[in-house]
């Protein structure tokens, strides 16, 4: 994780703390059901985001997932015995900034038993 990404994570956490946060409503996923599948609610999810650290950062070297300025940060961590995939970004508009949680769900891959 670069120093720039660490600064982004710090800013993401400050915005979450100040209440400037939202979950992205996606057509392909229902974040409420994804959170329930992990055994948590929205409030708990934001607490988990507040506790993210460099140790949870995940880098995928596939070009579609490479970090670029103002792009999302991806993390993986154990929550209630499951590996969770968490993607957050800063949403910056004219005079306002907000943390947007793009993904927060079980990290399931073929052949993966989902344990850390």
C-alpha contacts under 8 A as a table, 3 or more apart, distances in Angstrom:
res1	aa1	res2	aa2	distance
1	X	5	X	6.09
1	X	6	X	6.78
1	X	54	X	6.51
1	X	57	X	6.88
2	X	5	X	5.11
2	X	6	X	6.30
3	X	6	X	4.99
3	X	7	X	6.28
4	X	7	X	5.12
4	X	8	X	6.28
5	X	8	X	4.87
5	X	9	X	6.15
5	X	73	X	7.69
6	X	9	X	5.02
6	X	10	X	6.21
6	X	54	X	7.41
7	X	10	X	5.02
7	X	11	X	6.23
8	X	11	X	5.09
8	X	12	X	6.06
8	X	90	X	7.72
9	X	12	X	4.92
9	X	13	X	6.22
9	X	73	X	7.94
10	X	13	X	5.18
10	X	14	X	6.29
11	X	14	X	5.02
11	X	15	X	6.25
12	X	15	X	5.30
12	X	16	X	6.27
12	X	88	X	7.98
12	X	89	X	7.24
12	X	90	X	6.43
12	X	98	X	7.74
12	X	99	X	5.53
13	X	16	X	5.00
13	X	17	X	6.09
13	X	49	X	7.34
13	X	50	X	5.52
13	X	99	X	7.98
14	X	17	X	5.10
14	X	18	X	6.25
15	X	18	X	5.08
15	X	19	X	6.26
15	X	20	X	5.03
15	X	21	X	6.58
15	X	97	X	7.61
15	X	98	X	6.13
15	X	99	X	6.04
16	X	19	X	5.17
16	X	20	X	5.55
16	X	21	X	5.35
16	X	46	X	7.15
16	X	50	X	7.32
16	X	98	X	7.88
16	X	99	X	6.34
17	X	20	X	7.53
17	X	50	X	7.79
20	X	97	X	7.35
20	X	98	X	4.95
20	X	99	X	6.28
21	X	98	X	5.37
21	X	99	X	4.60
21	X	100	X	5.82
21	X	101	X	7.74
22	X	98	X	7.56
22	X	99	X	6.48
22	X	100	X	5.15
22	X	101	X	6.31
23	X	31	X	7.48
23	X	100	X	5.69
23	X	101	X	4.74
23	X	102	X	6.32
24	X	100	X	6.31
24	X	101	X	5.93
24	X	102	X	5.19
24	X	103	X	7.75
25	X	29	X	7.86
25	X	30	X	7.29
25	X	31	X	7.33
26	X	29	X	5.54
26	X	30	X	6.82
26	X	31	X	7.96
27	X	30	X	7.67
29	X	34	X	7.66
30	X	33	X	5.48
30	X	34	X	6.28
31	X	34	X	4.82
31	X	35	X	6.04
31	X	103	X	7.37
31	X	104	X	6.86
31	X	105	X	7.49
32	X	35	X	5.20
32	X	36	X	6.21
32	X	41	X	7.41
32	X	42	X	7.50
33	X	36	X	4.98
33	X	37	X	6.03
34	X	37	X	5.02
34	X	38	X	6.61
34	X	104	X	6.82
34	X	105	X	5.02
34	X	106	X	7.23
35	X	38	X	5.13
35	X	39	X	6.36
35	X	40	X	5.36
35	X	41	X	5.86
35	X	42	X	7.19
35	X	45	X	7.41
35	X	104	X	6.81
35	X	105	X	6.27
36	X	39	X	4.75
36	X	40	X	5.40
36	X	41	X	6.35
37	X	40	X	7.62
37	X	105	X	7.62
37	X	106	X	7.51
38	X	79	X	6.80
38	X	80	X	6.73
38	X	82	X	6.91
38	X	84	X	7.67
38	X	105	X	6.97
38	X	106	X	6.64
39	X	80	X	6.88
40	X	44	X	5.78
40	X	45	X	6.61
41	X	44	X	5.33
41	X	45	X	6.19
42	X	45	X	4.96
42	X	46	X	6.35
43	X	46	X	5.34
43	X	47	X	6.45
44	X	47	X	4.96
44	X	48	X	6.23
45	X	48	X	5.01
45	X	49	X	6.29
45	X	104	X	7.87
46	X	49	X	4.95
46	X	50	X	6.19
47	X	50	X	4.99
47	X	51	X	6.39
48	X	51	X	5.09
48	X	52	X	6.49
49	X	52	X	5.24
52	X	55	X	7.90
52	X	56	X	6.18
52	X	57	X	7.95
52	X	75	X	7.59
53	X	56	X	5.41
53	X	57	X	6.80
54	X	57	X	5.22
56	X	75	X	5.18
56	X	76	X	5.43
56	X	77	X	5.86
57	X	73	X	7.61
57	X	74	X	6.11
57	X	75	X	4.41
57	X	76	X	6.55
58	X	74	X	5.55
58	X	75	X	4.97
58	X	76	X	6.26
59	X	65	X	7.76
59	X	66	X	7.31
59	X	74	X	7.10
60	X	65	X	5.77
60	X	66	X	6.46
61	X	65	X	6.72
61	X	66	X	6.07
62	X	65	X	5.61
62	X	66	X	6.52
63	X	66	X	5.26
67	X	71	X	6.03
67	X	72	X	6.94
67	X	73	X	7.04
68	X	71	X	5.39
70	X	89	X	7.30
70	X	90	X	6.78
71	X	89	X	6.26
71	X	90	X	7.72
72	X	87	X	6.21
72	X	88	X	5.33
72	X	89	X	4.29
72	X	90	X	7.38
73	X	87	X	5.62
73	X	88	X	5.48
73	X	89	X	6.14
74	X	85	X	7.25
74	X	86	X	5.68
74	X	87	X	4.44
74	X	88	X	6.65
75	X	85	X	6.03
75	X	86	X	5.07
75	X	87	X	6.34
76	X	83	X	6.54
76	X	84	X	5.40
76	X	85	X	4.82
76	X	86	X	6.10
76	X	107	X	7.87
77	X	83	X	5.58
77	X	84	X	5.39
77	X	85	X	7.10
77	X	116	X	7.85
78	X	81	X	5.90
78	X	82	X	5.36
78	X	83	X	4.62
78	X	84	X	6.00
78	X	115	X	7.79
78	X	116	X	6.47
79	X	82	X	5.26
79	X	83	X	6.34
79	X	84	X	6.38
81	X	115	X	6.60
81	X	116	X	7.87
82	X	106	X	6.62
82	X	107	X	7.98
82	X	114	X	5.78
82	X	115	X	5.65
82	X	116	X	7.26
83	X	106	X	5.84
83	X	107	X	5.59
83	X	108	X	7.95
83	X	114	X	5.51
83	X	115	X	5.81
83	X	116	X	5.95
84	X	104	X	6.75
84	X	105	X	5.46
84	X	106	X	4.48
84	X	107	X	5.17
85	X	103	X	6.93
85	X	104	X	5.63
85	X	105	X	5.44
85	X	106	X	5.87
85	X	107	X	5.03
86	X	101	X	7.59
86	X	102	X	7.67
86	X	103	X	5.29
86	X	104	X	4.49
86	X	105	X	6.78
87	X	101	X	6.02
87	X	102	X	5.39
87	X	103	X	4.90
87	X	104	X	6.59
88	X	99	X	6.94
88	X	100	X	5.65
88	X	101	X	4.42
88	X	102	X	5.60
88	X	103	X	7.10
89	X	99	X	5.89
89	X	100	X	5.39
89	X	101	X	6.60
89	X	102	X	7.42
90	X	97	X	6.81
90	X	98	X	5.84
90	X	99	X	4.85
90	X	100	X	6.14
91	X	97	X	5.64
91	X	98	X	5.12
91	X	99	X	6.07
91	X	100	X	6.40
92	X	95	X	7.71
92	X	96	X	6.04
92	X	97	X	4.52
92	X	98	X	6.55
93	X	96	X	5.25
93	X	97	X	6.21
101	X	104	X	7.15
106	X	114	X	7.65
107	X	114	X	6.68
108	X	112	X	6.36
108	X	113	X	7.73
108	X	114	X	5.96
109	X	112	X	5.18
109	X	114	X	7.78
112	X	115	X	7.70
